[in-house]
Amino acid sequence: MISLDTARRLRDGGLRWKPAIGDRFTLPDHDIDDIYVLSNMIAEVYQFPSAEVIGFNGTTEWALDSVDTGDTLWLPREDQLRSLLADTFRGLRPVTDGWQVAIEVNGKPAEFTDADAEEAYARALAFLVTGD
């Protein structure tokens, strides 16, 4: 799973989330450390004219009825990150320290390494959305 710092960097760099079943998210400004997964049983997205909210069903999260999606932090999965890299993606390979993601932007290669493959993908995407 990607770090909260990297997820914030992606969001602050302009990456937008269209919530879908199976997506992971957290509530970083609510003093709650839990990671949630959108599903039809526990947490699902509701569209209202004035807002998009994630509603918590049943008693799973008794302290939360709903939360505005703007108050959430998306934690994209490996497949989502790879898809977002699109045509820049050149490969993923194991290295001594973990995993290395290779991309190419305007003919210039760049590599991003981390112990966790998802974090390596996220760092590559953060490079694309922030420019650094």
N, C-alpha and C positions, 0 to 999 in steps of 0.2 A: 504494500500500500504506500502511496506517496505521502510525504511529510506535509503537515499543515502549512509550514513555511512555503513549500513549493506550490501547494494548492492556492495559497494567497497570492503568490507571485503570478501564477497563471491568471487568476481572477483579476488582479490589479493591472495586468498587462492587456486585458481586454477579452479574455476567453469567456464566452457566455455559455450558460448551461440551459439546455432545454430538458427538464427532468423527464426521465423515462423509467419504466419498471426495470429493476435490477441495479439502478444507479446508487452509489454510496454517497453519503453526505454527513456532515457534522454541524453542530451549532456552536461555533467558536466563541461567541460573545454572550453565551447563556450559562456559563459555569457548568457546562455539561460536557463530559469527555467522551460520551458514547458515539459510536459510528452507527448510522442508520442505513437501511437499504429500502428503497422504494418498492413496495409490493401492494397488492390489492388487499392484503390482510392487515398489515401493521401501519404503514405510512403510504399515503397516496396523494397525488396532486389534484387539487380542485381549482378550476378556473372560475373566477368571478369577474364582473365587469371592471372592477377597480383594482384587482390584484390576483396574483397566482399564489396559492398557499399550499403547504403540505399539511394535511390533516392526519392526526394520529388516531387510529381506531381502537376501540375497546379500552382495556385497562393497561395495555403494554406500557404506555408512557402517561401515567396518571396525572403528572404535573403539566402536561402539554395537551391542549386541544388542537391547536394549529400554529403554524409559524409561516411568515411570509418568506417566499423563496429568496428574497434579498438578504435575509438573515442567516442563510445557510452557506456552507462552503462545500462545493462539489469536490469529491475525491475520485477522479476518473480512473477507470480500470485500464489495464495494459492494452486490451484490444481497442478501447476508445482513444487512448493516447496515440497508438500506432496509426489509427485511422486519421486522426487529426494532423499527423505529420505528413500525410498524403504523399505527393510525389517527391518530397524531399527525403523520405526514408530510404536508406541504402542497406541497412541491416542491423541485426542484433547478434552479438557473439559473446561467448564466455571469455573472461580474462581472469588473471590471477586474483584481482580484488573483487570480482563479481561479474558484472555485465557491462558491455559497451554498446551504445547505440550510435550508429553512424548516419549522418544526414548530409545532404549537399544543397547549398543555397547559392544560386547564381554562379554555379561552377566551382564553388569553394567548399571543400569538405570540412566537416566538424564532427567531433566525437565527444560523447558524454558517458562517463563511467560512474557506476555506483554498485554497492553490494546488492541492491535490489533492482531487478529489471524494470519495474514500474517507475521507480524513481529516476533511473537513467532515461527512460522515455520522456518522463515529465520534464527533466532538465533540458532535453533537446527541444521540446515544445516551448518551454519557457524562453529559450534562446530565440525561437522564431517569433513569439508574441511580444517580447520585450526588446529584442535587439542586442541583449547582452547576457 
